[in-house]
Amino acid sequence: MLRRRIFDVPCTVEVSHTFESLHAHVILDGDIKIEPGDEVLVHGAPIHPPYGEVQTERRTATVTRATALERLWTKMTGNAQCLELLDVSFSDRRIL
């Protein structure tokens, strides 16, 4: 519970560089649930598809499970960090 668990798992990586979508998705094989605080590192060279293409590759990923304390800390601080992205103002921006 206080020790990190690390394991490798095969995965599929899809990188899209099209007009409709610019994304990268990783799908881990098996029924692996990623929880707050967990880390996933995909091995291999960066994938750079040319414009207009979608590239899919098989890779290996290393999953590092968070400890119970790390998971709790991530849950407690996650909402506060998300609020930093918001810019809420009730002024007319004449004087800030």
N, C-alpha and C positions, 0 to 999 in steps of 0.2 A: 504494500500500500504506500510505502514511502520510497519505493525504488521504481525508477522508470523502466518500462518494458519496451524493448526495441526489436522489431522484426521486419523482414523483407517480404514483399508481396508483388506478384506480377500486376501490371496495370495497362490500360489503354489510354493514350494521350491523343486528344483531338485539338488541333490548332486551326482556327479559321481566320482568313484574312480577305474577306469579301466586302462588297459594298453594304450588304445586309447585316453582316455580323463580324465583329472583331473579338474573338474569345479564345480561351484555352481551357479545356476541361480534362480532368483526370478521373477515370473510373477504375477503382480498385477491384480486383477479382475477389470473389467470395463475398460473404456477408459481413463486411467490416464497417463498423459504425465509427465515424470520426466525431469525437466529443470536444468540448471547449478545452483548450490548452494542448491538445494533441498536435503533433507536427508531422507533415508528410513531405519527404524529399524525393523527387523523381530524378533518377540517374540518367546520364547520357548528355549528348551535346544539345544545345538549344535548337528548337525547331523554328525555321523561318520560311513558311510557305510564300511563294510569290503572290502578288496581289491577284485576287479573284479565285484563289484556290483554298481548299481545305485539306489538311494533311493529317493522317491518322497513323500512329506508330505504337508498337508494343514496347513497353519499358519495364523496368523494375523500380519499385518505390520502397523507401525505408520509412516505416511508421514508428514514431516515438510517442508512446502513451504518456500523458501527464500524470504526475503523482496526484494523490487526493488533495494535497495542499495547493498545488499548482492549479488544479481544476477549480477549486473553490475561489482562489484569487482571481482567476480569469472570469469567472461568473460575476464576482463582486465588482470588478473594475471595468468589465466590458461595456456595460450600459453607460457609464460615465465617459469613457473614451468615445463612444458613439456620439454622445451629445456634443463633443468638441467639433464635430463636423457641421453642426447647425449654426446658422447665423441669423438670429432672431433680433429684430429691432423694432421698437414702437415709436421711433423718432422719424421725422421727415428728412433726416440726413443732412440738415443744414449745419448743425453743430454736433459733432461726435466726440 
